[in-house]
Amino acid sequence: MVRNPFVMQCGEFHVDYKQDMAIWKIARVRWRIFAVVALFALFPMVATDYVVGLATLCGIAAIGAIGLNILTGFTGQISIGVGAFLGVGGYTSAILTTKLGFSFWIAFPLAGLITALVGALFGIPSLRLKGLYLAIATLAAQVIILFVISRWDSLTGGTAGLVLSRPQIGSFTFMSETSYYYLMFVVLLITIVFSLNLFRTRVGRAFIAVRDRDIAAEVMGIDLFKYKVLAFFVSSFFVGIAGALLGHYTMIVSPELYSISVSIEYLAMILVGGLGSVFGSLYGAVFITLMPVVLRSVVDLLSGTFPGLEGVLVGMKEVVFGVVIILFLVYEPDGLNKIWLNIKNYFRLWPFSYTK
């Protein structure tokens, strides 16, 4: 029997609960996922250090964006304090490794846990606040945390910040771009797998119920206070992990690296990528991280024809950033993830697709 190469899908038949509950139910899709993971694992072997460094930054941003999406996209709790929580993770790891002499492998998870506790503390008002009022409360967290970081000179180094070192195992140090890429890659894979499975559990479904209609969720027996604070805890843990990874990658932490503009960028990542989507967070992080790089490349390309164009690069970055967010909100509110799903759905029956 000859298999028709154009038939992409003929049906799904599950004979037990294990098959029905699988994340990727079709064997072909699972092999495709494994192939993509293998390609990204081999990526540093064929790319330059500069490109690998950009990929590392994209991956670290994706970890933080997934954490924010757990809170905002899946649980419906708006947060504008993610920049400060990145700072908590970065400074915690810096203080533990430089001042207290802890190993990175101990300081790294502790940075996530301490950030999670701080996030849960600032998430307590979420029981009484929602929408714009909750956003203002998280903005207050941004201001308070940055004030403490910049003023507590004896612990944080004040405005001068702290200098970190790269992680090491025995005599091996993650100093090269390739080695740090693989460290980031492992953490990102764990984050993605955990997040995908989280929303298949009772806790994840409770998060979604709180987002969709919190009053109805409370009537069904869901403890709103417990799950809202838990959402802040889980979200802040991943944001703290991203902050620690970023701090050890750049080898410096200082207050200006965690300003309100960083919080806006992370909100843009989940808006552009798609609210309530794990892979949308990944797409949005790559898009927003690479956008200034692409813009600078375009300006450098056109600078020969328009000599004064390079002088307006900073202004162009802000304008393009705002225009991109507006365009996505107007024309595709579900973000890049929805665009990718539309493309997959189109080719699922191609070339036999039809129009209504």
KAHU-V28623 format. One line per field, one symbol per residue. ss: DSSP state (H for helix, E for strand, L for the rest). phi: phi as a letter, one per 40 degrees, with the letter a starting at -180 (. if undefined). Layout:
ss = ???
phi = ???
//
This chain:
ss = LLLLLLLLLLLLLLLLHHHHLLLLLLHHHHHHHHHHHHHHHHHHHHLLHHHHHHHHHHHHHHHHHHHHHHHHLLLLLLLLLHHHHHHHHHHHHHHHHHHLLLLHHHHHHHHHHHHHHHHHHHHHHHHLLLLHHHHHHHHHHHHHHHHHHHHLHHHHLHHHLEELLLLEELLEELLLHHHHHHHHHHHHHHHHHHHHHHLLLHHHHHHHHHHHLHHHHHHLLLLHHHHHHHHHHHHHHHHHHHHHHHHHHHLEELHHHHLHHHHHHHHHHHHHHLLLLHHHHHHHHHHHHHHHHHHHHHHHHHLLLLHHHHHHHHHHHHHHHHHHHHHHHHHLLLHHHHHHHHHHHHHHLLLLLLLL
phi = .cccccccabibbbbacccccccbcbccccccccccccccccdccbbcdccccccccccccccccccccdccccbgbcbbbccccdcccccccccccccbgccdcccccccccccccccccccdcccbbagccccccccccdccccccccbcccbbggccgbbbbccabgccbccccccccccccccccccccccccdcbbcccccdcccccaccccccchcccccccccccccccccccccccccccccgabadccbccccccccccdcccchcgacccccccccccccdccccccccccccccbcccccbccccccccdccccccccccaccgcccccccccccccbccbcbbc
//
